[in-house]
Amino acid sequence: MEYRSILVHLDGSERASACLDLALLVARHHGAHVTALFAPVTTDHESAWSITFDMGYRARTREDRRHELEHQFSSGLSQTELKGTWHTGARHAEHELLALAPFADLIVVGQSDPRDPEASLNNRLQARVTLAAGRPVLWVPYVGTYPTVGERVVIAWDAGQSATRALYDGLPFMRLATHTTLVTLNTEREGRIPGADIALVLARHGIDVEVTQLHTPPTVSVGDALLSRVDKLGSDLLVMGAYGHTRWKELVLGGVTQTMLGSMPVPVLMSH
């Protein structure tokens, strides 16, 4: 698989500009078509007070933000000589994203700023899309600038289904990377070197990978240990499986996934 079609979600927040810039950066490296979806996250039901006193102002603010981002998108396409399509969402953001997901090789979303009053709502939508879209999702942290992405890749590997999906979904990044490290999170089979089998598979794809094992003391969680390793290696992209499932009116995420979504130091490619 190659990234020839990239879908980026623009929620209208201040961080949406950085999210769009990173999507265009990835698209330039892979020669991809970019589809930008402007779809702010909204609640299903607005209160009467909001409708009466607040909705008009919020609508004007969103329209101004849409114009700003659409101009940034058009300028970015022109500067990078890429092709793209702009969509303004008419329905709930989750419905719009999932409707466009089957036609994207990669989906780009932004992690919400925890200081944003709507952060919980936004993160819930992004997590649901990650688990339900069936496509790899690249999360952009809510702080920081990222002039590079995918030059130094870290793969979180436990030989599980989601990790396997993420690894193969991340191949286009690894093919262009200057360095790739596979971090094993457990021992796959007694008597064999953890990660050796999948490293051999990557070698057949022409990818030279360094394999290292993550040892976590009882007082440190796997998620925190992985964050520390990413920082130590100077990575600019983490590839990992997204663990979790949805229930009726409930979203349940695995511990490592929850840690990453709350504290990601670099862009994170997730697959489920």
Secondary structure, 3 states (H helix, E strand, C coil): CCCCEEEEEECCCCCHHHHHHHHHHHHHHHCCEEEEEECCCCCCCCCHHHHHHCHHHHHHHHHHHHHHHHHHHHHHHHHHCCCEEEEECCCCHHHHHHHHHHHCCEEEEECCCCCCCCHHHHHHHHHHHHHHCCCCEEEECCCCCCCCCCCEEEEEECCCHHHHHHHHHCHHHHHHCCEEEEEECCCCCCCCCCCHHHHHHHHHCCCCEEEEECCCCCCCCHHHHHHHHHHHHCCCEEEEECCEEEECCEEEECHHHHHHHHHCCCCEEEEC
